[in-house]
């Protein structure tokens, strides 16, 4: 005999899960009771949304499915933003929520919320469990769905009585068999042939690398394809880190906050190869204009993404890793030298911006200095706002990773995601970059750092403003700074850190920031570096 709660825990063990991130409550207590006698490590977060973000950072850093847990009602609803964040960025999560007893569903009892209904539009799939005997099948399916095809979050909502229900016999399935769910991976051979023909005919080709390349673990394949074809590469924000930033073929990030040379190259291309990129509005503001002047090849595992934002000439549905392998085997370098030279010239025309300052920390310069100091396989987690753009444009990803919330743009993402990332890769440097606004959205997780002993570094860009929104107000609303000034509402971050027993320092110039960053990176404990930034410093 085994209870539903015990089966849930054993299913996680069968999936080789080692850590879960969560926050307990009455409706999930049976599961927590069994969790205590298992091999799983539980990380207690301070707010449920951060459990999803931690699971996200964990999944993105190690390639496994992340797991987070919360109770019913507000516990579950607090997870929603984290679930939506993972869905937009195609991160594999299994989200477990407790629910009120099944015979009370629909009666609006204490801490009841229809979480499966609430998450319908941004969960890849969801289950409301009605029989504990179904739990092994459901868990096997959930992990399969979350991690295959286009990855995403899967929700399992388990009423308390189902967790307590006894099951006489059960076994964990060896594989999931789901009727109608068979993601295409290879890419149609005829479409690959059409793509090769388009590449051979192109005079001004460009590759646009998106987050799908990262999700497919296709970094090596992308580099090999770019080098063999000779085609220059730009990236969306989610595709940063796939191509080495010092490569002659790499142009940088495209979009409204992207590199000028990358945008110019995209605008003049006669062939655009979209690899795992949905080309949202922040990446390409006028996709139809690009499609009018260029032939479009779109490679994506999710057929719903192909042609959604930009008309496509050659659609290829398949795993981008497999498709790139096929293309690389057959492609040759037919890119005209004039186009290659123009791309190089564009890069020279637009050098990185910013000069060191003595009165403030110039953030763009500092990020470049920080990048030079960090290890080859270091992981940088950027929050959302100006700090995200400074990091995306100036951090040189070597053999490590650049993580951020790209699709939903969720402030407060960096610190919990960095915790999850460090749990996944404990021997790598992990640094979170935040603004003073976004830091205050998840600074409660400093308690989690201390309780777990997780050694991450946190950089706070303190300008006393919600800087990105302030820029919009300057540009579009006559400089009326309504609700964007933090002055008077910002704590002393150094003292705050010290109250948690965390080392911290304040830098007011680039020389100070560089010296303190070196000290921070050499520290074998959590560290917070606060950088005073001029509020007038632009995002780009």
C-alpha positions as semicolon CSV with decimal commas, in nm:
position;residue;x (nm);y (nm);z (nm)
1;X;0,000;0,000;0,000
2;X;0,112;0,353;-0,073
3;X;-0,059;0,688;-0,036
4;X;-0,098;0,925;-0,327
5;X;0,152;1,159;-0,161
6;X;0,410;0,882;-0,132
7;X;0,355;0,790;-0,498
8;X;0,412;1,154;-0,597
9;X;0,747;1,159;-0,419
10;X;0,853;0,821;-0,561
11;X;0,758;0,936;-0,912
12;X;0,992;1,233;-0,875
13;X;1,269;0,999;-0,762
14;X;1,203;0,773;-1,062
15;X;1,248;1,080;-1,285
16;X;1,590;1,135;-1,126
17;X;1,484;1,463;-0,969
18;X;1,718;1,574;-0,692
19;X;1,576;1,908;-0,581
20;X;1,233;2,071;-0,559
21;X;1,162;2,436;-0,485
22;X;0,853;2,518;-0,286
23;X;0,649;2,657;-0,001
24;X;0,423;2,434;0,211
25;X;0,061;2,478;0,314
26;X;-0,221;2,264;0,449
27;X;-0,341;2,136;0,111
28;X;0,004;2,005;0,016
29;X;0,109;1,880;0,362
30;X;0,062;1,508;0,283
31;X;0,317;1,545;0,002
32;X;0,555;1,738;0,230
33;X;0,523;1,473;0,499
34;X;0,650;1,210;0,254
35;X;0,910;1,447;0,111
36;X;1,092;1,445;0,444
37;X;1,176;1,075;0,418
38;X;1,287;1,086;0,054
39;X;1,618;1,148;-0,124
40;X;1,489;1,481;-0,260
41;X;1,629;1,810;-0,140
42;X;1,369;2,074;-0,070
43;X;1,455;2,443;-0,106
44;X;1,221;2,662;0,096
45;X;1,152;2,985;-0,091
46;X;1,014;3,301;0,065
47;X;0,744;3,357;-0,200
48;X;0,589;3,099;-0,432
49;X;0,655;3,286;-0,756
50;X;1,025;3,252;-0,679
51;X;0,989;2,873;-0,658
52;X;0,894;2,871;-1,026
53;X;1,181;3,107;-1,111
54;X;1,428;2,889;-0,920
55;X;1,302;2,581;-1,100
56;X;1,340;2,775;-1,425
57;X;1,702;2,872;-1,354
58;X;1,774;2,512;-1,257
59;X;1,619;2,371;-1,575
60;X;1,787;2,621;-1,807
61;X;2,130;2,559;-1,655
62;X;2,136;2,180;-1,647
63;X;1,890;2,085;-1,922
64;X;1,664;1,883;-1,690
65;X;1,303;1,956;-1,599
66;X;1,267;2,183;-1,297
67;X;1,013;2,107;-1,024
68;X;0,830;2,351;-0,797
69;X;0,557;2,299;-0,538
70;X;0,295;2,514;-0,368
71;X;-0,026;2,477;-0,174
72;X;-0,378;2,560;-0,292
73;X;-0,542;2,902;-0,326
74;X;-0,291;3,188;-0,287
75;X;0,002;2,947;-0,296
76;X;-0,102;2,828;-0,638
77;X;-0,203;3,170;-0,770
78;X;0,131;3,316;-0,658
79;X;0,294;3,065;-0,892
80;X;0,108;3,197;-1,196
81;X;0,360;3,462;-1,301
82;X;0,642;3,209;-1,272
83;X;0,451;2,958;-1,482
84;X;0,376;3,218;-1,748
85;X;0,742;3,326;-1,747
86;X;0,854;2,969;-1,813
87;X;0,590;2,922;-2,082
88;X;0,697;3,231;-2,276
89;X;1,063;3,125;-2,268
90;X;0,997;2,754;-2,335
91;X;1,139;2,626;-2,005
92;X;1,049;2,268;-1,898
93;X;0,882;2,269;-1,555
94;X;0,659;2,031;-1,364
95;X;0,450;2,241;-1,126
96;X;0,279;2,058;-0,840
97;X;0,000;2,226;-0,645
98;X;-0,212;2,105;-0,358
99;X;-0,587;2,146;-0,387
100;X;-0,883;2,131;-0,149
101;X;-1,054;1,795;-0,103
102;X;-1,213;1,682;-0,427
103;X;-1,567;1,668;-0,284
104;X;-1,537;2,039;-0,196
105;X;-1,434;2,157;-0,542
106;X;-1,655;2,434;-0,676
107;X;-1,789;2,537;-0,335
108;X;-1,551;2,831;-0,283
109;X;-1,416;2,682;0,037
110;X;-1,110;2,811;0,221
111;X;-0,807;2,849;-0,010
112;X;-0,980;2,706;-0,315
113;X;-0,876;2,836;-0,657
114;X;-0,926;2,685;-1,002
115;X;-0,556;2,684;-1,083
116;X;-0,582;2,456;-1,387
117;X;-0,837;2,693;-1,536
118;X;-0,636;3,001;-1,441
119;X;-0,322;2,866;-1,613
120;X;-0,491;2,725;-1,922
121;X;-0,351;2,983;-2,163
122;X;0,011;2,957;-2,049
123;X;0,066;2,600;-1,935
124;X;0,167;2,347;-2,196
125;X;-0,069;2,100;-2,030
126;X;-0,241;2,057;-1,694
127;X;-0,394;1,780;-1,485
128;X;-0,650;1,781;-1,204
129;X;-0,593;1,442;-1,040
130;X;-0,910;1,255;-0,942
131;X;-0,767;0,912;-0,856
132;X;-0,434;0,840;-0,686
133;X;-0,393;0,529;-0,902
134;X;-0,354;0,764;-1,201
135;X;-0,060;0,951;-1,050
136;X;0,221;0,736;-1,201
137;X;0,081;0,778;-1,552
138;X;0,019;1,148;-1,500
139;X;0,369;1,216;-1,370
140;X;0,530;1,020;-1,653
141;X;0,324;1,210;-1,909
142;X;0,392;1,544;-1,740
143;X;0,769;1,506;-1,755
144;X;0,751;1,382;-2,114
145;X;0,531;1,671;-2,229
146;X;0,737;1,932;-2,041
147;X;1,068;1,824;-2,190
148;X;0,985;1,724;-2,548
149;X;0,879;1,921;-2,854
150;X;0,874;2,284;-2,753
151;X;0,950;2,265;-2,379
152;X;0,716;2,426;-2,131
153;X;0,549;2,407;-1,790
154;X;0,305;2,128;-1,703
155;X;0,077;2,168;-1,401
156;X;-0,037;1,882;-1,174
157;X;-0,310;1,984;-0,927
158;X;-0,366;1,722;-0,655
159;X;-0,653;1,746;-0,403
160;X;-0,567;1,667;-0,042
161;X;-0,786;1,356;-0,029
162;X;-0,614;1,218;-0,339
163;X;-0,277;1,267;-0,169
164;X;-0,410;1,068;0,128
165;X;-0,580;0,801;-0,084
166;X;-0,423;0,454;-0,046
167;X;-0,329;0,253;-0,356
168;X;-0,269;-0,120;-0,321
169;X;-0,035;-0,165;-0,617
170;X;0,136;0,076;-0,853
171;X;0,429;0,093;-1,091
172;X;0,598;0,377;-1,275
173;X;0,563;0,347;-1,654
174;X;0,882;0,309;-1,856
175;X;0,757;0,553;-2,118
176;X;0,468;0,787;-2,182
177;X;0,219;0,693;-2,449
178;X;0,008;0,995;-2,540
179;X;-0,226;0,971;-2,835
180;X;-0,181;1,261;-3,075
181;X;0,136;1,395;-2,914
182;X;0,430;1,314;-3,142
183;X;0,650;1,620;-3,203
184;X;0,829;1,620;-3,537
185;X;1,206;1,630;-3,492
186;X;1,384;1,552;-3,819
187;X;1,260;1,823;-4,054
188;X;1,113;1,736;-4,393
189;X;1,386;1,644;-4,642
190;X;1,221;1,840;-4,926
191;X;1,205;2,155;-4,713
192;X;1,571;2,113;-4,618
193;X;1,653;2,086;-4,987
194;X;1,458;2,408;-5,057
195;X;1,646;2,581;-4,778
196;X;1,982;2,477;-4,925
197;X;1,876;2,612;-5,264
198;X;1,773;2,945;-5,108
199;X;2,108;2,967;-4,926
200;X;2,301;2,898;-5,246
201;X;2,106;3,168;-5,432
202;X;2,135;3,434;-5,162
203;X;2,369;3,731;-5,193
204;X;2,306;3,883;-4,849
205;X;2,210;3,600;-4,609
206;X;2,184;3,625;-4,231
207;X;2,103;3,376;-3,953
208;X;1,880;3,486;-3,665
209;X;1,941;3,263;-3,363
210;X;1,668;3,242;-3,098
211;X;1,602;3,073;-2,767
212;X;1,495;2,754;-2,943
213;X;1,860;2,689;-3,027
214;X;1,943;2,709;-2,656
215;X;1,648;2,486;-2,559
216;X;1,756;2,228;-2,817
217;X;2,115;2,231;-2,683
218;X;2,224;2,307;-3,039
219;X;2,509;2,550;-2,970
220;X;2,774;2,333;-3,136
221;X;2,550;2,267;-3,436
222;X;2,479;2,638;-3,482
223;X;2,848;2,728;-3,467
224;X;2,933;2,451;-3,715
225;X;2,660;2,560;-3,957
226;X;2,760;2,927;-3,941
227;X;3,127;2,852;-3,995
228;X;3,074;2,612;-4,284
229;X;2,817;2,832;-4,458
230;X;2,999;3,159;-4,387
231;X;2,668;3,325;-4,301
232;X;2,677;3,601;-4,035
233;X;2,468;3,546;-3,721
234;X;2,258;3,776;-3,507
235;X;2,061;3,673;-3,199
236;X;1,741;3,757;-3,022
237;X;1,782;3,822;-2,650
238;X;1,699;3,458;-2,576
239;X;1,960;3,341;-2,828
240;X;2,248;3,528;-2,665
241;X;2,539;3,300;-2,584
242;X;2,495;3,049;-2,864
243;X;2,758;3,209;-3,086
244;X;3,090;3,317;-2,932
245;X;3,071;3,695;-2,903
246;X;3,425;3,740;-3,033
247;X;3,349;3,547;-3,353
248;X;3,385;3,742;-3,679
249;X;3,050;3,596;-3,782
250;X;2,860;3,721;-3,478
251;X;2,680;4,056;-3,504
252;X;2,516;4,078;-3,163
253;X;2,156;4,115;-3,046
254;X;1,888;4,250;-3,278
255;X;1,579;4,448;-3,186
256;X;1,473;4,776;-3,030
257;X;1,756;4,748;-2,776
258;X;1,990;4,557;-3,003
259;X;2,313;4,638;-3,179
260;X;2,287;4,894;-3,456
261;X;2,508;4,685;-3,686
262;X;2,291;4,375;-3,630
263;X;1,973;4,566;-3,713
264;X;2,128;4,721;-4,024
265;X;2,243;4,381;-4,147
266;X;1,898;4,231;-4,090
267;X;1,732;4,517;-4,278
268;X;1,956;4,470;-4,582
269;X;1,950;4,090;-4,597
270;X;1,792;3,909;-4,892
271;X;1,770;3,581;-4,696
272;X;1,687;3,544;-4,324
273;X;1,724;3,203;-4,160
274;X;1,522;3,203;-3,839
275;X;1,642;2,929;-3,603
276;X;1,421;2,871;-3,300
277;X;1,309;3,235;-3,294
278;X;0,952;3,363;-3,297
279;X;1,068;3,719;-3,386
280;X;0,847;3,902;-3,141
281;X;0,805;4,279;-3,148
282;X;1,114;4,352;-2,936
283;X;1,329;4,154;-3,183
284;X;1,178;4,271;-3,512
285;X;0,940;4,566;-3,494
286;X;0,831;4,542;-3,860
287;X;0,851;4,174;-3,961
288;X;0,643;4,220;-4,277
289;X;0,892;4,477;-4,405
290;X;1,176;4,227;-4,361
291;X;0,972;3,956;-4,534
292;X;0,895;4,183;-4,831
293;X;1,261;4,228;-4,917
294;X;1,402;3,893;-4,804
295;X;1,324;3,525;-4,842
296;X;1,251;3,370;-4,502
297;X;1,352;3,022;-4,384
298;X;1,199;2,938;-4,046
299;X;1,315;2,636;-3,843
300;X;1,117;2,556;-3,527
301;X;0,998;2,252;-3,333
302;X;0,660;2,420;-3,277
303;X;0,459;2,450;-3,600
304;X;0,240;2,716;-3,436
305;X;0,537;2,954;-3,424
306;X;0,625;2,928;-3,793
307;X;0,477;3,220;-3,980
308;X;0,302;3,357;-3,670
309;X;0,488;3,689;-3,669
310;X;0,662;3,689;-4,007
311;X;0,555;3,545;-4,345
312;X;0,769;3,241;-4,432
313;X;0,890;3,105;-4,768
314;X;1,053;2,781;-4,645
315;X;0,901;2,640;-4,324
316;X;1,090;2,355;-4,155
317;X;0,919;2,192;-3,859
318;X;1,170;1,996;-3,655
319;X;1,428;1,993;-3,380
320;X;1,666;2,277;-3,469
321;X;1,959;2,061;-3,365
322;X;1,870;1,787;-3,611
323;X;1,784;2,031;-3,890
324;X;2,111;2,222;-3,849
325;X;2,303;1,895;-3,868
326;X;2,130;1,812;-4,197
327;X;2,198;2,158;-4,338
328;X;2,562;2,156;-4,229
329;X;2,628;1,823;-4,398
330;X;2,522;1,965;-4,734
331;X;2,585;2,340;-4,725
332;X;2,880;2,520;-4,882
333;X;3,009;2,873;-4,837
334;X;2,859;3,075;-5,123
335;X;2,835;3,407;-4,939
336;X;2,978;3,689;-5,151
337;X;3,292;3,848;-5,006
338;X;3,137;4,193;-5,048
339;X;2,858;4,102;-4,805
340;X;3,102;3,957;-4,552
341;X;3,310;4,274;-4,568
342;X;3,006;4,498;-4,530
343;X;2,910;4,307;-4,213
344;X;3,262;4,357;-4,073
345;X;3,250;4,727;-4,160
346;X;2,917;4,770;-3,984
347;X;3,065;4,621;-3,665
348;X;3,351;4,873;-3,678
349;X;3,108;5,163;-3,726
350;X;2,929;5,095;-3,398
351;X;3,175;5,031;-3,114
352;X;3,044;4,964;-2,762
353;X;2,914;5,272;-2,583
354;X;3,011;5,428;-2,253
355;X;3,324;5,569;-2,091
356;X;3,451;5,508;-1,735
357;X;3,336;5,764;-1,479
358;X;3,469;5,890;-1,146
359;X;3,138;6,021;-1,009
360;X;2,914;5,721;-1,091
361;X;2,952;5,366;-1,214
362;X;2,904;5,365;-1,591
363;X;2,707;5,036;-1,616
364;X;2,796;4,946;-1,976
365;X;3,167;4,980;-1,908
366;X;3,132;4,792;-1,580
367;X;2,952;4,496;-1,742
368;X;3,237;4,465;-1,994
369;X;3,492;4,475;-1,711
370;X;3,295;4,218;-1,514
371;X;3,272;3,993;-1,819
372;X;3,650;3,999;-1,862
373;X;3,697;3,894;-1,499
374;X;3,450;3,606;-1,493
375;X;3,531;3,243;-1,566
376;X;3,483;3,085;-1,909
377;X;3,179;2,882;-1,795
378;X;3,025;3,149;-1,575
379;X;2,650;3,210;-1,575
380;X;2,508;3,562;-1,575
381;X;2,141;3,606;-1,484
382;X;1,997;3,944;-1,579
383;X;1,676;4,084;-1,438
384;X;1,438;4,302;-1,643
385;X;1,477;4,671;-1,713
386;X;1,781;4,877;-1,804
387;X;2,009;4,630;-1,627
388;X;1,891;4,361;-1,868
389;X;1,984;4,567;-2,174
390;X;2,320;4,672;-2,031
391;X;2,398;4,306;-1,965
392;X;2,263;4,173;-2,296
393;X;2,460;4,423;-2,504
394;X;2,787;4,417;-2,311
395;X;2,839;4,082;-2,138
396;X;3,062;3,847;-2,335
397;X;2,921;3,496;-2,297
398;X;3,209;3,253;-2,339
399;X;3,137;2,889;-2,257
400;X;2,871;2,976;-1,999
401;X;2,514;3,101;-2,015
402;X;2,315;3,422;-2,023
403;X;1,975;3,382;-1,857
404;X;1,692;3,633;-1,841
405;X;1,316;3,662;-1,873
406;X;1,282;3,746;-2,242
407;X;0,922;3,671;-2,337
408;X;0,723;3,790;-2,038
409;X;0,982;4,037;-1,906
410;X;0,932;3,945;-1,541
411;X;1,097;4,176;-1,289
412;X;1,232;3,993;-0,986
413;X;1,347;3,696;-1,196
414;X;1,724;3,721;-1,156
415;X;1,788;3,635;-0,791
416;X;1,567;3,322;-0,770
417;X;1,677;3,205;-1,116
418;X;2,038;3,249;-1,009
419;X;1,972;3,035;-0,700
420;X;1,827;2,760;-0,919
421;X;2,114;2,793;-1,162
422;X;2,371;2,756;-0,885
423;X;2,187;2,449;-0,755
424;X;2,217;2,297;-1,102
425;X;2,581;2,399;-1,155
426;X;2,734;2,437;-0,806
427;X;3,093;2,465;-0,932
428;X;3,029;2,753;-1,173
429;X;3,032;3,124;-1,102
430;X;2,676;3,255;-1,095
431;X;2,611;3,629;-1,089
432;X;2,273;3,803;-1,085
433;X;2,241;4,160;-1,215
434;X;1,942;4,363;-1,092
435;X;1,815;4,715;-1,084
436;X;1,720;4,868;-0,750
437;X;1,356;4,822;-0,850
438;X;1,374;4,458;-0,953
439;X;1,597;4,367;-0,656
440;X;1,324;4,480;-0,417
441;X;1,080;4,242;-0,585
442;X;1,274;3,935;-0,472
443;X;1,507;4,051;-0,196
444;X;1,315;3,827;0,043
445;X;1,510;3,539;-0,114
446;X;1,824;3,657;0,065
447;X;1,684;3,442;0,343
448;X;1,687;3,144;0,108
449;X;2,052;3,215;0,024
450;X;2,149;3,200;0,389
451;X;1,938;2,895;0,472
452;X;2,067;2,692;0,178
453;X;2,423;2,821;0,173
454;X;2,396;2,901;-0,197
455;X;2,695;3,108;-0,308
456;X;2,573;3,350;-0,571
457;X;2,682;3,707;-0,632
458;X;2,432;3,990;-0,674
459;X;2,498;4,323;-0,845
460;X;2,248;4,603;-0,787
461;X;2,247;4,891;-1,036
462;X;2,114;5,168;-0,812
463;X;1,986;5,473;-0,998
464;X;1,681;5,553;-0,782
465;X;1,451;5,500;-1,078
466;X;1,247;5,239;-1,259
467;X;1,484;5,324;-1,540
468;X;1,326;5,151;-1,837
469;X;0,981;5,294;-1,768
470;X;1,138;5,636;-1,707
471;X;1,289;5,618;-2,056
472;X;0,944;5,551;-2,202
473;X;0,805;5,846;-2,006
474;X;1,087;6,068;-2,136
475;X;1,032;5,960;-2,494
476;X;0,655;5,931;-2,516
477;X;0,502;6,122;-2,223
478;X;0,692;6,449;-2,208
479;X;0,920;6,347;-1,925
480;X;0,640;6,311;-1,670
481;X;0,797;6,072;-1,420
482;X;0,486;5,933;-1,255
483;X;0,542;5,629;-1,035
484;X;0,898;5,570;-1,153
485;X;1,103;5,759;-0,892
486;X;1,230;5,535;-0,611
487;X;1,416;5,810;-0,425
488;X;1,321;5,803;-0,059
489;X;1,192;5,448;-0,090
490;X;1,520;5,266;-0,143
491;X;1,679;5,096;0,160
492;X;2,049;5,098;0,240
493;X;2,127;4,781;0,044
494;X;2,463;4,730;0,215
495;X;2,306;4,737;0,561
496;X;2,021;4,518;0,439
497;X;2,270;4,259;0,317
498;X;2,464;4,277;0,642
499;X;2,144;4,218;0,840
500;X;2,126;3,881;0,664
501;X;2,494;3,816;0,731
502;X;2,584;3,871;0,364
503;X;2,898;4,063;0,267
504;X;2,830;4,378;0,065
505;X;2,998;4,691;-0,066
506;X;2,907;5,015;-0,246
507;X;3,086;5,146;-0,555
508;X;3,056;5,505;-0,677
509;X;3,300;5,495;-0,969
510;X;3,412;5,247;-1,232
511;X;3,751;5,208;-1,064
512;X;3,582;5,118;-0,734
513;X;3,333;4,886;-0,906
514;X;3,607;4,698;-1,089
515;X;3,815;4,651;-0,774
516;X;3,514;4,544;-0,567
517;X;3,395;4,306;-0,840
518;X;3,730;4,128;-0,824
519;X;3,689;4,100;-0,447
520;X;3,331;3,978;-0,491
521;X;3,426;3,705;-0,738
522;X;3,704;3,578;-0,513
523;X;3,472;3,554;-0,212
524;X;3,356;3,202;-0,127
525;X;3,021;3,323;0,012
526;X;2,724;3,526;-0,115
527;X;2,813;3,887;-0,190
528;X;2,616;4,195;-0,294
529;X;2,782;4,475;-0,489
530;X;2,581;4,798;-0,511
531;X;2,674;5,026;-0,801
532;X;2,562;5,389;-0,797
533;X;2,447;5,468;-1,151
534;X;2,361;5,805;-1,303
535;X;1,979;5,811;-1,353
536;X;2,031;5,969;-1,695
537;X;2,231;5,672;-1,831
538;X;2,036;5,528;-2,127
539;X;1,964;5,159;-2,187
540;X;2,174;5,144;-2,501
